[in-house]
Amino acid sequence: MKKATLQLETLTCPSCLQKIDHAVKALPGVDKESVNVLFNASKVKLNFDEEKITIDQIEKAITDLGYEVKKTQVK
């Protein structure tokens, strides 16, 4: 399992948080329990299985919703 932190553009409403939360949790290979969308920091923290999904696919799921991913850290 890899840990990822994605810095997003500023989130402006709680419904943005909900959309991102649902979209990321729906992805195969993402540990649903680990998903944490931080509204005030505009960050998404999660654990994912590299054999099932790439960080690019996770980023694309977020950008497809209309949110810009500014920076990504994977450990």
C-alpha positions in Angstrom: 0.0 0.0 0.0 1.2 3.5 -0.9 0.1 6.7 0.9 -0.8 9.7 -1.1 -1.6 13.3 -0.3 -3.1 15.4 -3.1 -3.1 19.2 -2.8 -6.2 20.6 -4.6 -7.3 24.0 -5.6 -9.2 25.8 -2.7 -12.4 23.9 -1.9 -15.3 26.4 -1.6 -18.2 24.3 -0.4 -18.9 21.2 1.7 -20.6 19.6 -1.3 -17.3 19.7 -3.2 -15.8 17.7 -0.4 -18.7 15.1 -0.6 -18.3 14.8 -4.4 -14.5 14.2 -4.1 -15.0 11.8 -1.2 -17.5 9.6 -3.1 -15.5 9.6 -6.3 -12.3 8.6 -4.7 -13.9 5.9 -2.5 -15.5 4.4 -5.6 -12.2 3.8 -7.3 -10.9 0.2 -7.3 -7.6 -0.2 -5.3 -8.3 2.7 -3.0 -8.5 1.8 0.7 -11.9 3.3 1.5 -11.2 3.5 5.2 -8.1 5.7 4.6 -9.8 8.4 2.4 -9.8 11.7 4.2 -10.8 14.9 2.4 -9.6 17.9 4.4 -11.8 20.8 3.6 -9.9 23.7 5.2 -6.5 22.5 3.8 -8.0 21.5 0.4 -6.2 18.1 0.6 -7.1 14.5 0.0 -5.2 11.9 1.9 -5.6 8.2 1.1 -3.9 4.8 0.8 -4.0 2.9 -2.4 -2.8 -0.4 -3.9 -0.3 0.3 -6.8 -1.1 -3.0 -8.4 -4.7 -2.0 -8.9 -4.6 1.7 -9.5 -2.1 4.5 -10.4 -1.9 7.9 -8.8 -2.6 9.3 -12.2 -5.9 7.5 -12.3 -6.8 8.9 -8.9 -5.9 12.4 -10.0 -7.9 12.0 -13.2 -11.0 11.0 -11.2 -10.7 14.3 -9.2 -9.9 16.5 -12.2 -12.9 14.9 -14.1 -15.1 16.4 -11.3 -13.7 19.8 -12.2 -11.2 20.2 -9.4 -7.5 21.0 -10.1 -4.9 18.8 -8.5 -2.0 21.2 -7.8 0.5 18.8 -6.2 0.8 15.1 -5.3 3.0 13.3 -2.8 3.3 9.6 -2.7 5.2 7.7 -0.1 
